[in-house]
Amino acid sequence: MKILITLLFLANFSFGETLQPVQGLYYCDQGNEESICDQIIKTFYSGDKLSAIRVEYVGECGSMGPYTYYCEDNVCEDPGLKFVFEDNRNYYWTNKQYGFECYFKKK
């Protein structure tokens, strides 16, 4: 039964409606490193599917970017960073190289 519920959840996440994240400034709400910077997100679509995000790192970082990350099924990433959109105003971010991670919220 537990396996069936897990499979149904994953199928809904993978094949469900594509999210349309709100553009703008996001802050690190819960992270494992104090130096994680705020992020300004701009979204790009192919039809109604999220195809890419452009991210500028701001705040304590000064200003770095913008950098583009390509997306598939509400996950945007490159070899070093990964963004997983949970809904239109929240996402999980991880820096794969250094192990930093954070849950971001829209300001």
Buried (B, 14 or more C-beta within 10 A) or exposed (E): EEEEEEEEEEEEEEEEEBBBBEEEBBBBEEBEEEEBBBBBBBBEEEEEEBBBBBBBBBBEBEEEEBEEBEBEBBBBBEEEBBBBBBEEBBBBBBBEEEEBBBBBEBE
